[in-house]
Amino acid sequence: MRWTTTRFDIDLSEPRVMGIVNVTPDSFSDGGQHASTRAAIAHAEQLVAEGAHILDIGGESTRPGSQPVPLDQELARVLPVLRETLRLGVPLSVDTNKPEVMRAVLDLGVDIVNDIWALRQGDALGAVAAHPRAGVCLMHMHRDPLTMQVAPLEGDVLPVVRGFLRERAQALRDLGVARDRIVLDPGIGFGKTVPQNFSLLARQGELLEEGYPLLAGWSRKSSLGAVTGLQNPAERVHASVAAAVLAAQRGARVLRVHDVRATVEALKVWQAAH
C-alpha cells in the first residue's frame, strides 16, 4: 500500500507518523507556541529529527468553537514556513479547507492537502483533481468547527462516517483522481461524543473495508481527557501514544500527532512484537 503525493510515493506498509506544526495563536493544544515563521520552522526541523515521516502544517485552528481565518492571513502564516520546510526531505501536508490556499501551496510543491471539510468548500475538489499527483486526506466532520460540539452526531456513528467518506472519495475518483492518492480520516472529535469517538477506534476495521488507507488523529484530544481526567491537553501525551498504537494495531496507516518522539518509540516496540 502506498500514498501517491506530489514528490513522494509514501510506503504505507507500516504506520507513518505525521507531525503537527500549528502556525496559529489559538490551536487547542499548542496555540501560539509556533505561531511565528521562525518558531514554526524550528519546530518542523525538530519533529523531523525526532522521526516524523510527514509534516502537517496549518495556519487556521479548527478546535471546537474556532472562527475562520481570512484567506490573506492564512497564506501569510503558512507560505513562508512551507518555502523553508520543503527542503527538509519529507512529505509536506497543508491543513486547509480553502481552494485558494490549496492551489497556492500545490503550486509551491507541497505534497498533500489535508482538509477537514473533505473538499466541500468552493472548488476544492477541482483544485486537487487538477493536480497530477497531489495526495489528499478527506476527513469527516459533523456541522462545522464553531458548532460541531454544541450538537454532535446522534446514534451509531459508523454508518454515517463510512457513507460520507465513501461519497467524498468517489467524488474525487469521478474527476479522475487515482485511488492511491486518497487517504480517509474518520474525524475523531469533530462533532462526535466521547463514546462515538471510541466506537470509531473499536470498529476501525469497518472503515478499512472501503479500501483506502486511514489517518488517525487522536493526539491530545478531549476524549482522551474525558477518560483520563486530564484537563490540560499537553498532559495527554501517554494517552495519545496509547491511542495511536491502538489505531495502528487496528490498521491505521498515518498517525497525526503532536508528540512525535514518544509515538515513534512506542511504534517500534509494537512493531518488534508483531
C-alpha positions in Angstrom: 0.0 0.0 0.0 1.3 3.5 -0.9 0.2 7.1 -0.8 1.0 8.9 -4.1 1.8 12.5 -3.4 3.4 15.4 -5.3 7.1 14.5 -4.7 6.9 11.2 -2.8 5.4 7.8 -3.0 4.9 7.1 0.7 5.2 3.5 1.7 2.2 2.6 4.0 3.2 -1.0 4.6 4.0 0.3 8.1 2.3 3.2 10.0 3.7 6.6 9.3 3.9 9.4 11.8 2.6 12.8 10.7 4.0 15.6 12.9 1.7 18.6 13.6 3.0 22.1 13.0 0.4 24.7 14.0 1.3 28.2 12.7 -1.6 29.6 14.8 -2.2 31.6 18.0 -5.2 29.6 19.1 -4.9 25.8 18.4 -6.4 23.7 21.2 -3.1 22.2 22.4 -0.1 24.3 21.3 -1.7 27.5 20.1 0.9 30.3 20.0 3.9 28.1 20.6 4.9 28.0 17.0 2.9 31.0 15.6 5.9 32.9 14.2 7.6 31.7 11.0 10.9 31.1 12.7 9.4 29.1 15.6 7.3 27.0 13.2 10.3 26.2 11.0 12.4 25.3 14.1 9.6 23.0 15.3 9.3 21.3 11.9 13.0 20.7 12.0 12.8 19.2 15.5 9.9 16.9 14.5 11.9 15.6 11.5 14.8 14.9 13.8 12.5 13.0 16.2 11.4 10.7 13.4 8.4 12.3 11.7 7.8 10.8 8.3 5.4 13.6 7.2 4.8 17.1 8.4 1.3 18.6 8.6 1.4 22.5 8.6 -1.7 24.5 9.3 -2.5 28.2 9.5 -6.1 28.0 10.8 -7.2 26.5 14.1 -10.1 24.0 13.8 -10.6 23.4 17.5 -14.2 23.4 18.7 -15.6 26.9 18.7 -12.9 28.3 16.5 -13.6 31.1 14.0 -12.5 31.0 10.3 -9.3 32.9 9.4 -9.2 35.3 6.4 -7.5 34.0 3.3 -4.7 36.5 3.2 -3.9 35.8 6.9 -3.8 32.0 6.4 -1.5 32.4 3.4 0.8 34.8 5.2 1.1 32.3 8.0 1.9 29.1 6.0 3.7 30.2 2.8 6.9 31.4 4.5 7.1 28.2 6.6 6.5 26.0 3.6 9.2 27.6 1.5 11.7 26.7 4.1 10.4 23.2 5.1 10.2 22.0 1.5 14.0 21.5 1.8 13.6 19.1 4.8 13.3 16.0 2.6 9.9 14.7 4.0 6.4 15.0 2.5 4.6 18.2 3.4 0.9 18.3 4.1 -1.1 21.5 4.4 -4.2 21.5 6.7 -6.6 23.8 4.9 -10.1 24.0 3.5 -9.7 27.0 1.2 -9.3 26.2 -2.5 -7.2 29.3 -3.0 -4.7 28.1 -0.3 -4.7 24.6 -1.9 -3.7 26.0 -5.3 -1.1 28.2 -3.8 0.6 25.5 -1.8 0.4 22.9 -4.5 2.0 25.4 -7.0 4.8 25.8 -4.4 5.4 22.0 -4.4 3.5 20.8 -1.3 2.7 17.1 -1.4 -0.6 16.7 0.4 -3.9 18.6 1.0 -5.4 17.7 4.4 -9.0 19.0 4.5 -11.3 18.7 7.5 -14.2 19.7 5.1 -13.3 16.8 2.7 -13.1 19.3 -0.3 -16.7 20.7 0.2 -15.7 24.4 0.1 -15.9 26.2 -3.2 -13.9 24.5 -6.0 -11.7 22.5 -3.6 -12.5 19.2 -5.5 -11.3 20.8 -8.7 -8.2 22.3 -7.1 -7.0 18.9 -6.0 -8.2 17.0 -9.1 -6.4 19.4 -11.4 -3.0 18.4 -9.9 -1.4 15.3 -11.5 -0.1 13.7 -8.3 -1.0 15.6 -5.1 -2.1 13.4 -2.2 -5.3 14.2 -0.3 -6.8 13.4 3.1 -10.5 13.6 3.4 -12.0 13.9 6.9 -15.5 13.5 8.3 -16.8 16.4 10.3 -20.3 16.9 11.6 -21.5 20.5 11.2 -18.5 23.0 11.4 -15.8 23.9 14.0 -17.9 26.6 15.5 -20.9 24.4 16.3 -19.8 20.8 15.9 -19.6 20.1 19.7 -22.7 22.1 20.5 -24.9 19.5 18.8 -22.8 16.4 18.0 -23.9 13.4 16.0 -26.6 11.1 17.4 -26.8 7.3 17.2 -24.5 4.9 15.5 -21.6 6.9 14.1 -20.0 4.2 11.9 -22.5 4.1 9.0 -22.6 7.9 8.9 -18.9 8.4 8.8 -18.3 5.5 6.4 -21.0 6.6 4.0 -19.8 10.2 4.0 -16.1 9.2 3.4 -17.1 6.8 0.6 -19.1 9.6 -1.1 -16.3 12.1 -0.9 -13.7 9.7 -2.2 -15.9 8.8 -5.1 -16.4 12.4 -5.9 -12.6 12.7 -6.4 -12.5 9.4 -8.3 -15.1 10.7 -10.7 -12.8 13.6 -11.5 -10.0 11.2 -12.4 -8.1 11.2 -9.2 -6.3 7.8 -8.7 -7.3 5.7 -5.6 -3.7 5.7 -4.3 -3.8 9.5 -3.9 -6.6 9.3 -1.3 -6.5 8.7 2.5 -9.5 8.9 4.7 -9.8 10.3 8.3 -12.9 9.5 10.5 -12.5 12.8 12.2 -12.0 12.0 15.9 -13.5 14.8 18.0 -15.1 16.6 15.1 -18.8 16.6 16.0 -18.8 13.3 17.9 -19.4 12.3 21.5 -16.8 10.6 23.6 -18.4 7.1 23.2 -18.7 7.7 19.4 -15.0 8.5 19.2 -14.1 5.3 20.9 -16.5 3.4 18.8 -14.7 4.6 15.7 -11.5 3.2 17.2 -13.0 -0.1 18.3 -14.7 -0.6 14.8 -12.0 1.0 12.7 -11.8 -2.2 10.6 -15.2 -1.4 9.1 -13.8 1.8 7.7 -10.9 0.0 6.2 -13.4 -2.1 4.2 -13.8 0.9 1.9 -10.3 0.1 0.5 -8.5 3.3 1.4 -5.7 3.9 4.0 -6.8 5.6 7.2 -5.4 8.5 9.1 -6.0 8.6 12.8 -5.9 11.9 14.7 -6.2 11.1 18.4 -3.4 13.3 19.6 -4.2 15.2 22.9 -8.0 15.2 22.0 -10.6 15.9 24.6 -11.9 12.4 24.5 -8.6 11.3 26.0 -9.1 13.9 28.7 -12.5 12.6 29.4 -11.3 9.1 30.2 -8.1 10.1 32.0 -9.3 13.1 33.8 -6.5 15.3 32.4 -7.8 18.7 31.6 -4.6 20.1 30.1 -4.1 18.8 26.5 -0.3 18.9 26.9 -0.6 16.4 29.8 -2.3 13.8 27.5 0.9 12.5 25.9 0.7 9.0 27.3 -3.0 8.6 26.5 -2.2 10.0 23.0 0.5 7.4 22.4 -1.7 4.6 23.6 -4.5 5.7 21.2 -2.0 6.0 18.3 -0.7 2.4 18.9 -4.2 1.0 19.2 -5.2 2.8 15.9 -2.1 1.4 14.2 -2.9 -2.1 15.6 -6.4 -1.8 14.1 -5.0 -0.8 10.7 -4.5 3.0 10.6 -1.5 3.8 8.4 -1.0 7.5 9.1 -0.9 8.8 12.7 -1.2 12.6 13.1 0.5 13.5 16.4 2.0 16.4 18.4 4.4 14.1 20.3 6.5 12.6 17.5 9.4 11.1 19.5 7.1 9.3 22.0 4.9 7.9 19.2 7.8 6.7 17.1 9.4 4.9 20.1 6.1 3.3 21.0 5.5 2.1 17.4 9.0 0.5 17.4 8.1 -1.6 20.4 4.8 -2.6 18.9 6.4 -3.5 15.6 9.0 -5.6 17.3 6.3 -7.7 18.8 4.1 -8.4 15.8 
